């Protein structure tokens, strides 16, 4: 065989080895099948190049590709190691399992991309849990300070005292932190309730014992907050006031009785219901009597708070009813027409409004009371009777009162009419003060004496200065100074009309005004 043929065969063998070596490298670094085909085509093109690449050039090219692939392999392995380190750190903090990847092989680009996405997700989870941890820790610290609580377990010390970065942010630890926070908040709420109860007890004892303001201000600093030292100070004040209460038993019981009376009024207790609490009327001021009063005031307070809306509704009706009755009384008062400033119109508008709102309020209360009675299976009473019966009685009493007032007015008018028929009309108070006309020549009024003398004997005369002229049973001297006319008495006998012609012709001059004197049935005017 010729030497050239031997070289050609050796070249083919070398090329075959090189291609096999390339395939091994591709397989090792995880190049997918489609890329292998592309790379094989590139090698084929290099072999078929124009200019007939020499074996040496081909070897050089292959070596270059191998070097490039080795570089890619190193970079991927380094990135894989870095991702594994980050994954390990994050998983330890989050207490999560490590990412499953084969460290012995070279990862593909897709595998590296998935690994990077996984690490990014872990970072987001860490940030979210850390934010939640910091927030819960801050609330836990505040609650512990409020309760004067010192961490007494390893978990509490790790959560509160240790470095935040060293705390394991596992789901279990986060849940345990939330549970701890709820427990502390519950204790805090209970402590606040106890402190508020102590404050209410202190205020009540202050009022009952009539503690001066200066003494109250001495403990003003503990009237807010709920820390352990505040609670202790409040308890000490309660104990001190309780001791004072025992020393001032009568004073305290009397103060409770005042409060009891207020609740009786607010709950619309009848007299029988009030008398049912016999200790209220006892005068033996003992500790047992005080306990009975305390128990009763607590029961009444709870009863009022339980039905507060109903009692407030009844109270609103009572106030509206009293206002309505007041307007009704004013409406029947004749002097209201002399009122100025628009008050009369305002009262009429309010009265008309109440006439509309009262029935509506009664219907609302009736519906609410019926619901309450169904729920409690008993009657809702006001002043010892059902509310709607009480309302009906009030309206009926108002109607009867109006009827009585109407009858009184009618009787009064009848009596006045009979009196006027018997004795003449009653005097009327002039709306304006009228003085006598001045003695001015231009304003002298002269009456037609002829017309007046021709009037009947029973007609009345209204003088120019207002009012009514009445018949008098006492005789008067004539204006001319003549002898008095003898008047008749009530014996029923007629008296002669002596001197009538002279009296009819006499004139009476008052302030420049001339009036004709007349006589009526023996009475001189």
Phi, psi and omega in degrees: 000140182286159183296323181296321179294322178297318179296321180296317179296320178297323179296318179297319179296316179298318179298319180296319179295318181297317179296319178297319179295321177298315179299322177296317178297315178302319179294322183292317182273359174079034177285128181295169187296320182295324177289327176298317178299318179297315180295322178296322177298321178298317178298319180297320180294321178297323180291323182269018182294149176289148185093355174051080181303140181281167179298323181295319179293320178298319179296321180296316179297318180295319178297323178297315179296320179297320180294321178297318180292323178296323178295316177298321179297316181296316181297319180292322179294321179294316178296320178299318180295317179296317178296322178294322178295316178296320179296320180296317180295313181294320181294327177292320179291320183270356182055052180237156180290154181287160179287133183276110179212146181277111183283341184281334181261162178276123183288148175283168179298323179293319179295320177296321179296317179295322179295316179299319179297321178296315180296320178298321178296321178296321179297316178298319178297318179298314180299317181295313180292325179294318178299317178295319180297315181298319179295314180295320181298318180298318179293323179296318180297318179297317179296318179296321177294319180296324182268359186053043183260133177257133179304125185242003176237160180297323180294317179297320178294319178297321183286325187259319190264328185283170178295138182297326182288341182271351182281135180284120184269049179281161177298324180295316179294320178298317179296321178294322177297316179299320178296316178298318179297318179297319178297317180293320179295324177294317177297321179296317178297317178298319179294320177296320179296318179296316180295319179294322176296321177294321179295316178299320178295322179294314180298320179296317179291324176302313182292318181292322182270356180055050178292133181294159183297321182300319180290328178291321181295339180294336180246021182294334183293335182260009180274005173224156180089171181215025178291166184299321180291326177294316179298320180295317179295321178297319180295322178296319179294320178297316179299320179295317181291325177297322178294320176296323179298318179295330179281339181238054187300312183297316181299319181291316181297319178295323177294321178295322180295325175298317179294321177300317180297323178296317178292324175300318178295317182292329179267004177057047178288141174279171180296325179294320179294324179292319180288344179294335176270086186298323181303340180298332184257003180284152180240008177266094189278090180243173179295324178297318178297321178297319179297320178297320179292319178299315180296320180292320181291325176294317179297315180294320180297316178295320179298317180292316181296326181292324183244030186300318183298319179293316180296321178294324176295317178295319178297320178297320178295319180300314181296318178295323180293317178297319178295321178298315178296324178295318177295322178297320178294317179294326181295334180265005180266115182297335183289349181293338181287344176276357181288141180239172177089009178082007181293326181297315179294322179296317180295321179295321178294316179296320179297317179295324178295318179295324179297335178271320186282329182300309178299323180295317177297321178296321179292319178297315179296322180298316180296316181293322180290321178297319177297316180298318181293325176293321182288325185257354177056039174204166184277144175267112187251149175231120184055037174087004179218163179299143187299314182294326174295320178299318179295316180299320179296322179295317178295320180293320178296322177295319179296316179295322179296318177296320179295319179296316179297322178297316180295322178296318178297317179298318179295320179295316178296322179295316179295320179296319179297316179297321178295317180294323178294329182273317186245357184105171184290152180284151180294145178248136179281121182295145179290333177229149180284121181250120177268167178291148181294140180294154182280071180250131184303325183285348185243018178284125181259131178246130181267151179285099184294330180294316180294321182291324180289339179273356181290161180289160185290336184266002181284151179258157183241132175255113182294165184292340181263019171088167181090184183239140177270128185249153174285137182243137178285355181255131180286148179241155178291142176294152180298333182281354181086012177288177182294147180294149179271132181284125183263161180274155176262187181273021182283347178097352180276148179277144179252135180299143183272067183284144177069021185292319184296323179290323181291323182293340185261354181280150180242144178246122183253120179234115178052041177087355179256134184255124177244144177275132178276138181225160176239143179232112175050046176085357179261131183269134178243000000 
